[in-house]
Amino acid sequence: MVPSDQNQDSGQALVLSSDSETSGQIARLLESEGYATLECDDPEAIDLHIVEPSPAVIVVDAAIASGDPLDLCLAIRQLPGCDFIPLLLLSTECEEADAARAYDRNVTTVIAKPIDEDVFKKHIRSLGDTGRTLSGIRALRMPEANVLETMPDAFFVVGKDGLLRQYLGGANGDSVLAPEAMEGQKIKDVWPPEAANSVLLNIKRVLRSRDGHAFEIELPGHDSRHAYEIRLLVQGRDKVLMIVRNITSMAGDRVGSRDDDNRDALTGLVTRDTFMNRFESMLANARLRERGVAVLSIDIDRFSRINDTLGRAVGDAVLKVSAQRIEHCLRGADDGNACLTRVGGDEFVLILADIESREDVDSVAARVQESFLEPVSMEGHKLVIEPSIGMSLHPLDGENADELLKNSRVALDEAKMMSAQGREFFSNTMKFRARKRLDVKNELRWAIEKEQLELYFLPRIDLVTGRAAGLEALLRWMHPLRGSVPLSEVIPLAEATGLIFPIGEWVLRSACEHAQSWQPEGKDAPSVSINLSQQEFARDDLVELISQSLNATGLPANRLELELTEGMLMRNRRAEAVVKDLHDMGVGIVLDDFGQGHSSIANLTSLPIKAIKIDRAFVDGAREPGDQQAICSAIIAMSRELDITVIAEGVECQSQVDFFRDRGCDAVQGFLFSEPLAAEKVPAFLAACTQAVDKTGRLDLGTVCKEVRIKAAS
């Protein structure tokens, strides 16, 4: 037995484990929650450690038992004063049947090994307020009659069906409660329906979550209503300990402040506890009426950047505005059919009851998004706030509150990472993708730390000079098992896992560093182009980030190009301002995959575009006479009128080179000239290209490039 030397105030926790590593981990977690720990490695000596003051919680590692660990738990329960102490069992056997057996032995909670520290601490915190309760129960067992008479709490053992199995004592002078007369009856038979339903719903919730819970009810008295606090603690699989305290006098003092106590101090929305109680009531009503309930998890995109750049005060103001705008969308709705709360820093949850269709829910979600279209003016800044929304439906996506909330968050992640609309309904396939993203996220984070990411560079050949005018930076993930993972796989994974920002910053800095080292003697140094993702282009600090990278590497701004798609320009409301800021800095904007979208001409005339890349589908079709050649010719002619450089990407044969050169295209890019090059091979390629062109001219560019590849590879 090893007592902690820390002075803590949550009480003592007894840890039974024969494994020093496990007991050490548990002791550390308990002490972080304010418990002084006692460690015991001998199950035969447990009774020696159950002394006054009794432990506030007992943690049993199943591995300590030589036989069935549940027999050990039962033996602990039979020790004096241990029948109501929270008992947590750590076990590698956590199948549903095993958990049911444990709860039959009055184990409070079963926690799986290896231990998830967040889960463990969550359960421990739920027991934090039970010290008073446990001491009261022990006092009830003292022989002095005056103790029982003065106890303010009434103690009941209640089954999941609401049957008051046993009245343990306490509060025997409360005429309104009349606890002595309640034993053996069902709660719904002795209390009004509203109070009884609230208790029954919370009993189910506690038995499902294995967490303690406290709430309030009101009961009618002879001349007024009386307020009671109900505290529920798990006792086995199908029953709870219910502690009832009359708080009428305190409630009277709080009449003016009760609403404030149930409201989020920042936004004025209901607190999470109030929200969950209403949620359970909505679900219960929906089951009776066979109606639907929807859960909408709403998250403010890139909110952390507001806090980081403008300060917490501005961030708090944004949250207030966000809450107001969401609430405004609910005007006209029955108060009983909608409830909104804030569950995290920038996450809100909206419950809609009595829904008739999926379309109705989507309409509300769209209305919420539309309410954010107007920028928020804050301390001289116009902030564009964009919410993402994940939605789950009862009973389709879950029967209980916890499951519906979890699935709405899965849908929210999908909406943030994969959805063009920024809102998604939950589907079962999302769970699989979420698990896969988690695995990939860990692998990709490891790849960043272990420098498994590399840049390759695809040359762009000037059709006038025949020299390499630029190189496109392409990301490769050198996976230790899968080998080289191409860009087409890396970027979607990075976007889906939230790692696109650190990866993008690394790509930008590395590409600029490499380009700065490319200084062909007597010739213009080539530019480097970088593909931006939608998420990167939407960064509030994009312009600042690029400026910092250029300054740090010394690369002139006119040698950096950023490749964007038409879709990115259409979806970003700040696109025009960002593109103009980058242009003013000297950075070139290249419109990639030109011809795929529907606003091509508008973009060319309204934005300072340096170059366009003809979509490779048109370039591939230009091998033979036909419509594709006509389209390419029209694009080139239009671009020349607007003084915009035209690049044909995906060129693979000499006939394509001849066609685009004859039509006045400025540059070509493709495997005819070179495959993507490792960074260390770029200088040799540039030198070989210059020498070959100086020697042979540009009459047969394909032949020139073949020579270049041979020389560069040698």
N, C-alpha and C positions, 0 to 999 in steps of 0.2 A: 504494500500500500504506500503510495507516494502522494502526499498532499501538495497542492500547488502553493507556492510562496506568494501568489498574487493576492491582493486585498480586493475581493470582488463582492458583488452585492446581489447576484441572482440566486444565491444559494449554493449548496453542494450538489455535485453530480458524481455518482458512483459508476465507474467504468470497469466492466468485467471482461477481461481479455487475456489470453495466454500469449498473444502475439505482440511483442513490444512495438513493432512498427504501426500496427493498427491502433493500439492503445495510445501511442504517442500522437497519431493523427487526430483521434477523437478528442484527446485532452486539449490539443491545440485549438480545435474548432469550438469546443465548449468554453474554453477560457476566452476566446475572442467574443463570445456572447455573454461574458460576465460571470461565468460559473467557476467556482473553485472545485477542482477535480480530485477525487480519490480513485486510485487504481488498485484493482485486486486481480490476481492471477490464479487464485485457488478457489474453485467453486464450493469447496467444503468449508471455507472460512467466511462465506458471505454474511452469515448472521452476526459475525463479530463487528461488521462495519455498518450494520443497520442500527445505529444508536442515535440519541438526540444530539443535535438536531438531525432528524431524518433527512435522507437525500431528497432534493427537489425533483430529480430525475435519475433513472437507472438505465444504463446502456449495456446491453449484453451482446457480446460477440459469440455467435453460435458455435464457433470453433473451440470455445473454452470447454464445452460439455463433452464428456467421454461418450455419452449416449445421445438420446434425443434431446436437443436443446430446449424443446418445448416443455419437457418435464422439469428442467431447471427453472424455466420461467414460472411454471405453476408452483414450484417450491418457493420461489421468491414471493409470489403473491400470498402464500400462506404464512409468511413470516409476520409477526406483529407490526402493525402500522404500515404494511406494504400493499394493502389491497387496492389503494387508489393512487399510488405514486405512478406517474407516467413511466412506462416501460418500453424501451425501444430495442428491437432485436435486429442485429446485423447478420445477414445471411446471404450465402450464394444461391440458396434455393428459394427463389421468389416467384414460383409459379402460383397461379390463383388458388389452387387447392392447398398449397402449403401456407399461404397467407391466411386462408380461411381457418385452418387448424390453429394457427398462431392466435388469431383473434378469439377463438373459442377458449384459449388459455388466458384470456384477458390481457394479451399483449396489446399495447396501445398502437404501435406503428411498426411495420416491418420495412427495413431499408436494405436495398440490395448492395452487395459487395461485388466489385470494388466501389468504394463510396463516392457518390457524386456530392461534393462538398456543398454546393448550393442547395441541393435537396435536403441534405442533413441539417443545415443551418435554418432552412425554412421551417422544418418540423420543430426544431429546438425553440425557435422564436415564438411559435404558436403556443408554447408551454410557459412563456415568460411571465404571464400574469396569474399563474395558478398557485403561487406560493401561499397566498392568503387563503385560497380555497382548500388546499391540502391541510394547512394548519387547523382550519376550522373543522374539517372532517375528523382529524385526530382529536380535537377538543371534544367533539361530540361523544367520543368513546371514553372520556374521562368520567369517573363516577360522580363527581360533584354535580349536584342538580343545578346549582346556580349557573354553571357554565352553559348548560342546555337552554336555560331560560333566557340568557342574554345573547345568544347567537342570533345575528340579524338575518342570516341566510337559512332557507329551507333546502334540504338536500333530498333528491329523489333519484332512484335508478329507473330509467325509462327505456322501453323497448322501441325498436324502429317503427312499430305499428302505433306508437303513442300510448301504449299501456303503461301506467304508473305502477311498476312492479313492486317498488319498495320505497317507503318514506323513512329516511334515516334519522330525521329529527331537525330541530331548528325552527325559528320563526313561529313557534307555537302560539304566540299571542296575536298573530295577524288574522283578524276576523274576515277580511276580504278574501285573502288567499285560502284560509281554512285548510292548511296542509294535511292535518290529521285525517280529514274526511276524504282526501283525494286518493289514497292508496288503494290499488286494485281497480281503479277506473281508467278510462281512456281520456286523454286530454280534450278531445273534441266533445266529450260529454259533460265536462266540468267548466270549460272556458268558452267564451263567445267564439264564433267561427273565424273572425279575423285574427284573433290572438292564437287560436288553436292551429290554424293553417300556417301561420308564421313559424310556430314552434316545430310543426311537423316537417315543413320544408327545410328548416335549418338542421333538424336531426338527420335527415337524408343527406344533406350537404356535408355534415361533419363525419358521418359514417363513410361517405364516399372519399373524402379528402384525407381522413384520419387526422385532421387538424382541429384544435379547439376553436370555439367561436363564441362571441358575446353579442347580444342585441337587446332591444327593448320592446316591451309590449305594454298595452294598457288594459286594465280590467275595471269593470264598473263597480263602484262602491255604493253605499246607501245614499250618500248625498253628493258624490263627486266621482270622477274617474281617478284611478290610482295607477301610477307608473311602476313597472318592475323591470329590473335587469335580469336577463336570462343568460347564464353561462353554461355551455355544453362541453363536456370532456368525454372522449372516447373510452368506453369500457367494454372491450371484447368486440366480437364481430357485429353484433346486432343490438347493442344497447349503449346508452350514454349515461353519464352522471350529469344531472341537471341541478344547477344551483340557482335559486330564485331569491332575489333581494328587493325589498320595497324601497324605491328611490323617489317616492312621491314628493318628499320635502325638497330633495335636491332638484327634481324636475321643476318644482314651482319656482325655485330660485333661478332656473335657467330658461324660464319662459321666453325672455327676450333674446337669449343667445342660442337656443337650441338649433334654430335654422342655421346660424353661423357655424355651429359645431358640425353640422351635416353638410357643409359646403366647402369646396376647395377655396382656400384663401386667395389664390391668384385669379382664377377664372370665374368664381362664383357658381361653378357647376357642383352637382351633388358629389359627395365623397364616394370612394370605391365601395365601402361597406353598404352605404345606402343604395347605391347602384345595384350591387349584387342581390340585395334583398328584393328590390323591385324586379330585377331580372328573373329571379326564381318565381315570384308571383305571376309575372307575365307568362312564363312557361307553364306553370300550373293551370292558369286560366286557358291557355292555348290548347292544352291537352284535353281539358273538359269540353271545350267548344270545337275541337278539331280544326283549329286555325293555325296559321303560320306565324313564325317569329323570325326576324332577320337580325343579324349582327353585322355591323359595319365597323371595322377597324380603320381608323383614319390617321395617317401619318404625314407630317409636314416635311416635304423633301428638302434635304440639305439644310435643315434647321440649325445644326451645330455650327455651320459656317457663319450664321448670323450672330450667334453668341461669341464665336471666336474673333470675328472681325469688328463687330459693332458693340459688343459688351452684353452682359446679362440683362441689364435694364431694358435694352431694345428688344432682346429676345423675349422677355416677360411680356412686354407690350404687344408683341406679335402673337403670343399665345392667347392673350385676352381678345384681340381682334379675331383670331381664328375661332375661338369659342363662340363669339357673338355671331359670326357669319354662319357657322353651322346651325346654331340655335335659330337664326332667322329663317333658315330653310324649313324649319319644323312648325312655323306659325300656322295655326289653323288645325294642327293635329291635336287629338285628344291627349290630355296629360297622361292618361293611363296607357296610352299606346306608343309612347316615345320616351326615352330616357338617355341622357348624354352625360358622360363623365370623362375626366382626364386620367389615364392610367399610367402615364409615363411623362417624361419631359416634354415631348412633342407628339404624343400619341393620344388620340381620343377614341372612345368606343361609343357607338350609337346603337341603341336597341329599338327596333320597330316591331310592334305587336299588331295582331289582327290584319296581317297582310294577305292579299288575295293572289298575287302573282309575282313571279320573278321580275317581270317588266316594271312593276310598281317600285320594287326595291332599286332597280337600276336607274329609274327615273329620279329617285331621291338622291342617289349617289352622284348622278350627273349634275343635279341641281346644286349639290354641295360644291362640286368642282367649279361650276360656273360662278358661284358666289365669290371665288377667289380670283377671278379674272382681273378685277380692278386692283392695281398695285396699292400697297400700303405705304403711306407717307409717314416717315418716322425720322425725326431729328435731321431733316434735310435730305434724307435718303428715300428714294422710291423703291420699295422692296416688292419683288414679284414672288408671291407665295403659291406653291403648287402642292396640293395634297394628292397622295396616293391612297386608294381605298381597296380593302379586301373584304369580301362579303361571304357569309355563310348563312344557311337557311335551316330552320327547324320545321319538320323533323328530318329532312333529307340529309343534312350534313352533321347531325348530332342530336341526341335526346336531352343532354344536360348542358348546363351553362358552361362548365369547364371545357367540354369538347367543342362547343360552338365557338367559344372565344379562341381556342387554340387553332381551329380550322380557319377562322377569319384572319388570323395572323399569318397562317401559311399562304392564304390568298393575297394578303397584303404584300408579303415578300415577292410573290409572283408578279403582282402589279408594279412594284417598284423596279423590278429588274427586267421583266420580259414584256410588259404590256405597252402598246403604243397609246392606249387610252388612259392609262394610269389607274384603272380599276378592273378588278377581276372577281368573279365568283369562284368559290372553292370547288375543286374536283379532286377525286381520289388520286389521280395521276400526279397532282401537285405534291403529295406526300413523298412519292418516289423521287421526284425531281429535287425536293427539298433535302432529302437524305443524300442524294448524289451530290448536290451543291456543297453540302457540309463536308463530304469526303474530299471533293475536289478543292474546296477552299483550304483545307489543311495541307493538301499536296502542293497547291500553288503558293501558299504562304511559305512552305518549306523551300520551294523552288526559288523564291525571292531571296530568302536568307542564305541559301547555299549557292547562289549565283549560277543557277541553272538556266537563266534567261540570257539569250544572245540576240544581237541585231545582225541581220543580213541586209544587203543593199542591192536593189535592182536598178541597173543603169537606164537612163533615158538618153537616146541619141538624137542630136540636133540634125535635121535633114538638110540644113543649109551648109553647116560646117563639117558634118560628119563626126563631130567629137561628142563626148559624153557631157551633156549640159547639166545633168542632175542625177541624183540617185534617190530612190524611194526606200526609206527605212522599213524593214519588215521584221516583226518579232518572231523569234523561235524559242520554244521551250524544249531544252535538251533533257528530256525525262530519262532517268537512269534505267528504266525498264522498257518504255515505249519508244525510246529514241527521240528523234526530232518531231515535236508536235507543231503543226503549222499554225499560221496566224488565224486561219478560219476557225480553229478550235480554241485557241488561247483567248482571244478577245471576248467571245460570248461567255466563256467560263469566268473570265475576270469581271465582266459586267454583272453576271449573275451572282457572284460571291462578294461584290463590293470591293474587290482588290484592284479594280481598274485604275483607281486614282494613284496609289503608290507605284503601280506598274507604268502608268502613263507618265508620271514624273520622271521615273528612271529612263524611259525611252527618250523623252525630250532632252534630258541632260546628256545622255550618252550619244545621241545622234548629233547634237551640237558639238560635242567634244571631238567626235570623229571627223565631222565636216571641217572643223577648224584646222585639222591636220592635213587636209587635202589641199595642197598648194602647188599645182603643176607649174613647172618653171616656164615663165614667159607666156602663160596662158591664163585665161579667166578660170578661177576656181569654180567647180560645179556647186550647185545648190543641193540641199538635202530636204526631202519632203517627208512629212509625218502624217499618218492617218489618225484623225481624232474620232473617238467614239461619241455617241449621242450624250452619254453621261459626262464625258470630259468637256464637250463643247458647252454643256449647260452649267459648268462651274462658274460661280460668281467671280472667282479670282483668276480666271484663265489668262486674261491679258497681263496681269501682274506676274503670274507664274512664268509666262513666256519671257517677259522682260528680265526677270531674275536669272533665267537660264542663259539668255544671251549675254548678259553682263558677266555672269560667272565664267562662261567659256570663252568669251571674246569673239564669238561668231557674229559677223555683221548681220543685221536683220534682213537685208535683201538676199541673203543666201539661205534663208529658212522659208519653207513653204508648208502650209497646213492644208491637208486634203479633207474636204467636207462633202457630204452627199446632199442632194436636193431635199431629201426627207428631213435631214437634220435642220436645214434652214427653215423648213415649213413648220416644224414642231417647236422651235425655240422662239419665244416672243421677243427675246433680246438679240436675235441673230443679226439684224441690221446694225445695231449699235456696236456689237462685238466685232463684226467684220470690219467696220469702218475704223474702229480703234486699232485693230491689228494692221490695217492698211496704212494708217497714219504713222505707225511705228516703223513701217518698211517691210513687214512680213507679207509674203505673197499668199493669196488664197486661191486654191485650186479646187474646182468643182468636179468631183469624181463621179463616174458612172453617168455621164451626161446623156440625157435622152430617156432615162427610165421614168423620171417624174413628170409632173403636169404643169410645172411653173418655170420651165427652163428659161424661156425668153424674158419673163418678168425678173428673174434673178439676175440675168446678164445685164439688163438695163438699169436696175436699181441698186446693185451692189458692186463695189470695186473688185471684181473678179480678175485675177491675173491670168489664169489659164483654165481650160476645161479639158477633161479626159473623155473622149468618146467611148461610150459603153462598149465593152468588148464583144457583146452580141452583134452590134453593128459592124465592128471591125472584122469579126470572123466572117460575116456575110459578104464583106467587100472583096473576098477572094475571086468572086465571079460577078459579071455584070448583072444588074437587077436592082430591086428596090433598096436594098441595103447600101449599095454604092451611091444611089441617088440621095439617100438620107445623109450619108457621110459627106457628100459633096455640098449639100445644103448647109450642114452644120459648119463646115469649114468656111464657106462663103460668108455666112452670117457673122461668124467670129472675126473674120478679117475686117469686115465693115465696122465692128465694134472695137477693133484693136486688141483682141484677146487671143492669147497663144492657144493653139490647138495641139493636143497630144493624142495619138492613137495608141491605146494599150492593148496588149495581147497579140502583137504582131509575131507571126511565126513563119512567114515565107516571103520570098523576094517579090512575088507579084503584089503582095500587100504594100511593101515598101514602095514599089514603083507607082502604085495607084495613089497613095497618100502624098508622095513627093510631087507627082504631077498635078495634084489638086491644090497644092500650096499649103499642105499641113506642115506645121513647124517641127514636130518631133514625134518619135515613135519609141515604143517600149515593148519588150517581149523577149521570149526565149530564143528568138532568132539571133539576137545579139549577145545575150548572156543570161544565164540563170542567176538567181540571187547569190551575191558574193559575201563571204565572210569578211568582216571589217578589215582584217589584216591583208586581204587580197585586193582591196579597192585601189590603193596607190599603184600597184603593178598594172592593174587593168587600165587605169587612166593614162599611165605612161605608154603602154602598148597601143592604146587607141590613138593617142596623139601621133606616135611614130608611124603607125599604119596609114593614117589619113594623110600625113605629110608626104608619105611615099607614094600612095596609090590614088589619092584623091577620093572623091565620093561617088564615083560612077557605079560601083558595085558594092553597095554598103554591106550586103550580106557576106561577101567574100572578105571584106575588111574586118568585120566582126569575128568571122571564123579565125582569122589570123590573130586577132586580139585575144580570143579565148585560149588559143594554143599558147601564146606568149605569157598570158597572165597565169596560166596553170603551171607553167614550167618554173 
